[in-house]
Amino acid sequence: MRLHLRLVLWVVISVAWTSPAANGQTSLQTNGSDPLPSWNEGAAKRTIVAFVVRTTSATSPDFVPKPERIATFDNDGTLWVEQPVYAELAFAIDRVKELAPQHPEWKRDPALAAVLRGDLQALESNGERGLLRLMMVTHAGMSTTQFAAAVSRWTSSARQPRFHRLYTDCVYEPMLELLAYLRANGFKTYIVSGGGVEFMRPWTERTYGVPPEQVIGSSVKTVFRILDGTPVLTREPQVDFVDDGPGKPVGIEKFIGRRPVAAFGNSDGDLQMLEWTAAGSGARLMLLVHHTDAQREYAYDRDSAVGKLDKALTEAQKRGWVVVDMKRDWKVVFKPVQ
Amino acid sequence: MRLHLRLVLWVVISVAWTSPAANGQTSLQTNGSDPLPSWNEGAAKRTIVAFVVRTTSATSPDFVPKPERIATFDNDGTLWVEQPVYAELAFAIDRVKELAPQHPEWKRDPALAAVLRGDLQALESNGERGLLRLMMVTHAGMSTTQFAAAVSRWTSSARQPRFHRLYTDCVYEPMLELLAYLRANGFKTYIVSGGGVEFMRPWTERTYGVPPEQVIGSSVKTVFRILDGTPVLTREPQVDFVDDGPGKPVGIEKFIGRRPVAAFGNSDGDLQMLEWTAAGSGARLMLLVHHTDAQREYAYDRDSAVGKLDKALTEAQKRGWVVVDMKRDWKVVFKPVQ
């Protein structure tokens, strides 16, 4: 399970990326109760709070009118766990196993047979074509309603292998606080993820407070048809849009039509979103979550097959973007489970 | 200027459409002041008000929770004038004239030469290819920022040929009231138009109170690049998405991820949006604006080259969708100009 899995899912269409701007930073105190109690005191928290204060105070030279307070968040590795493999890949694997009895022919497909044997090494050896095949048989060939139902069934039962929690419980408490803090200050919070948009929408509202119309992601083509007198949107086995790397600013412009003033990510796939955000005029906040906590979560960056953080880390250091050190900056990692 | 111009702009990719549900109707009085003063009393107004009352009263069996109150509006012919030609075509024609000095080679292009001579018959005789060419040279080959600036310049100066008003002043007062009435009752109002999304976004917030992120439309492909150290989104001469006919439910699912409970249109290009809306469970409102007022605006339907209303009118009559008779139902047509 290496290299190729970084390309898995939606990122099968290759991308090449390249680089601008800086954010300022002041030290202001928040008044009243702490809006980010799971964050340790330090530069990261200070920069976040200062940004919110100076962009939302009517008398501030950096004031941003409410309609322009757009904040975009990556999902995998920024809001929830992406190790040991993306949740959406785990979903695809489980889904192949679930559907296999209806598809005896899958045993003759090297990639799908590998999945059915639980042999992810063999899946990887089939390269991108195998992964694309895995994605298409699990993500297409049904209606949008059927797919959403399959996702909901999976997210309400599948558990992350290390933490034995539902995936939707493997979300970062400090980031939930950050989402809520921004919203309380008039920001509109979006998810802008390389993951499939319809894989996220069934649970983002409940999990993050982000409604489906504020979720941007990768997609397959859908087609409108009348079947037996009923209008249906069917998911076709063809990639429509890859919302990763340079696709993120494209997706942001396509769906939102405004440039964000704040952007949050954790990997090289988020670099262009942060660059696009940084290049706007006025106050800006660019932040990367750096996974440095092998004990409470995972520690990975420049050499990771999943969620590789290399170029974006170098850029962030060079330009003074906020780099959250998970181990140092977060008091708790996961949200408490009831 | 016939037939082909119906295909103009974004609808150059051919579409084939086909057909479900009904809406109920009660007679309720609105309390307090009239939310739709430009609407004459009658079935259309009664049905709209009854729908809003029964979907927003907490004790109503048809109550719709606020996050699900999605209302989608077509633009051309539903919110603003689309005759004698779509505003976006007028923009493209003006833009060709504006840019022609920098493009002497356009004189050798039959379609563009026809536009430069003001000979729209000749443009039409070049068929869809000529129209596509016109669209691509005026809508692509620049950054998203440059295109938005060109649109803003045009909308602040170009005038509709019959009414001699800015196009953004050729908007229907009764529909502005309807947008505001729905929003005041917790509905999220979207534009879902066959027109170019980036052609609408620069002015929809000011004109309709609909922010850019609630505008869905046709689009060209955009590409993220770093030019001289600055991140830029460039518009490529390639159609990305045609948001018309069966493309409208596709666009709605892609951008919103929820099915609307109310949908408003005026032509066959809106039929699938209304069908998709009607096919959801619970209370629904489907409405068509029928242009019946040659004196105050225009009268056209089944045989019109622009905004043809034929199949959708038949469906609406069959299923009891609201058909607004502009002449009978609207006290005033246009918003008052200051």
Interface residues (C-beta under 8 A of the other chain):
Chain A: T18 S19 P20 P67 I70 T144 K188 V197 E198 R201 E205 P211 P212 E213 V215 S219 T222 V223 F224 R225 I226 G229 T230 P231 L233 D240 P246 G247 P249 V250 E253 K254 F255 I256 G257 R258 Q272 E275 W276 A279
Chain B: T18 S19 P20 P67 I70 T144 K188 V197 E198 R201 E205 P211 P212 E213 V215 S219 T222 V223 F224 R225 I226 G229 T230 P231 L233 D240 P246 G247 P249 V250 E253 K254 F255 I256 G257 R258 Q272 E275 W276 A279
